[in-house]
């Protein structure tokens, strides 16, 4: 006896919010050794005042279909080779988002908004006068 069984098409969908992608990108970016801080805008500043910490701070994510673009705004530590450190950060962010979401990251843009000087490294001893030579 031959029976034809037809399968109904399934409309299963997965939607990953931009906030989740921003969090993944923020965690990956924060693993960068010479990163001083992620720099957020006005909304992130208000969230910080209200006591809510966001790993997506300073990160803008746009998703169109299965393609993701990520913009990071950061502050680097003084003395590092910014271009080298940022290339590594871009690679880490791209790999983390693609592996965890299955989406394709088309661009990871990094805006370096400032350079931070470590308080310990920036100490300068002030001498009032030079010692006299005998």
C-alpha positions as CSV (number, residue, x, y, z in Angstrom):
1,X,0.0,0.0,0.0
2,X,1.5,3.3,-1.1
3,X,0.5,6.5,0.8
4,X,1.6,9.9,-0.1
5,X,2.3,11.9,3.0
6,X,2.6,15.6,2.4
7,X,4.5,17.7,4.9
8,X,3.2,21.1,5.9
9,X,5.7,23.9,5.5
10,X,6.8,25.3,8.8
11,X,7.0,29.0,9.6
12,X,9.5,28.7,12.4
13,X,11.5,31.8,12.9
14,X,14.3,33.0,15.1
15,X,14.7,36.7,15.9
16,X,17.7,37.9,17.9
17,X,17.2,41.4,19.2
18,X,19.7,44.1,18.4
19,X,20.3,44.5,22.2
20,X,21.4,40.8,22.4
21,X,23.8,41.3,19.5
22,X,25.1,44.5,21.1
23,X,25.7,42.6,24.4
24,X,27.7,39.9,22.6
25,X,29.7,42.5,20.8
26,X,30.4,44.4,24.0
27,X,31.6,41.3,25.8
28,X,33.9,40.4,22.9
29,X,35.2,44.0,22.7
30,X,35.8,44.2,26.4
31,X,38.3,41.3,26.2
32,X,40.7,43.7,24.4
33,X,43.6,44.4,26.7
34,X,44.2,48.1,25.9
35,X,40.5,49.1,25.9
36,X,39.9,51.8,28.6
37,X,36.1,52.0,28.2
38,X,33.2,51.8,25.9
39,X,31.7,55.2,25.3
40,X,28.0,55.6,25.2
41,X,25.6,58.4,24.2
42,X,22.9,60.2,26.1
43,X,20.6,57.2,26.6
44,X,23.5,55.1,28.0
45,X,24.5,58.0,30.3
46,X,21.0,58.0,31.8
47,X,21.0,54.2,32.2
48,X,24.3,54.5,34.1
49,X,22.8,57.2,36.4
50,X,19.9,54.9,37.1
51,X,22.3,52.1,38.1
52,X,21.7,49.9,35.1
53,X,24.9,48.6,33.5
54,X,24.8,47.6,29.9
55,X,27.4,45.5,28.0
56,X,25.9,47.1,24.9
57,X,27.1,50.6,26.0
58,X,28.7,52.5,23.1
59,X,27.5,50.0,20.5
60,X,25.0,50.5,17.7
61,X,23.7,47.5,15.9
62,X,21.7,47.4,12.7
63,X,20.1,44.2,11.4
64,X,18.7,43.8,7.9
65,X,17.5,40.3,7.2
66,X,20.4,38.1,8.2
67,X,23.1,40.9,7.8
68,X,24.5,42.8,10.8
69,X,26.5,46.0,11.0
70,X,28.1,47.0,14.3
71,X,29.4,50.5,15.3
72,X,31.6,50.6,18.4
73,X,32.5,53.9,20.2
74,X,35.5,53.4,22.5
75,X,38.3,55.0,24.5
76,X,41.7,53.5,24.3
77,X,44.6,53.5,26.8
78,X,47.5,55.8,26.0
79,X,50.6,54.2,24.5
80,X,49.0,51.4,22.6
81,X,49.1,50.9,18.8
82,X,45.5,51.8,18.3
83,X,45.3,50.5,14.7
84,X,46.6,47.1,15.7
85,X,44.5,46.8,18.9
86,X,41.3,47.8,17.0
87,X,41.9,45.3,14.2
88,X,42.0,42.5,16.8
89,X,38.9,43.9,18.5
90,X,37.0,43.9,15.2
91,X,38.0,40.3,14.5
92,X,36.9,39.2,18.0
93,X,33.6,41.0,17.7
94,X,32.9,39.6,14.2
95,X,33.8,36.0,15.3
96,X,31.7,36.1,18.5
97,X,28.6,37.6,16.8
98,X,28.7,35.3,13.8
99,X,29.4,32.1,15.9
100,X,26.7,32.8,18.5
101,X,24.0,34.1,16.2
102,X,24.6,32.4,12.8
103,X,24.2,35.9,11.2
104,X,26.7,37.4,8.8
105,X,28.5,40.5,10.1
106,X,29.1,42.8,7.1
107,X,31.0,45.6,9.0
108,X,32.5,46.3,12.4
109,X,33.2,50.0,12.5
110,X,35.2,51.4,15.5
111,X,35.2,55.0,16.5
112,X,38.0,55.9,18.9
113,X,36.7,58.9,20.8
114,X,39.5,59.3,23.2
115,X,42.7,58.2,24.9
116,X,42.9,57.5,28.6
117,X,46.0,58.0,30.6
118,X,46.5,55.5,33.5
119,X,46.8,57.5,36.8
120,X,49.8,55.4,37.9
121,X,51.6,55.6,34.6
122,X,50.8,59.4,34.4
123,X,52.5,60.3,37.7
124,X,55.1,62.9,37.3
125,X,57.3,63.9,40.2
126,X,57.7,67.6,40.6
127,X,61.1,68.8,41.9
128,X,61.2,72.4,43.3
129,X,64.9,72.9,42.5
130,X,67.8,71.0,41.2
131,X,70.3,69.7,43.8
132,X,73.5,71.8,44.0
133,X,76.7,70.4,42.8
134,X,79.6,70.6,45.2
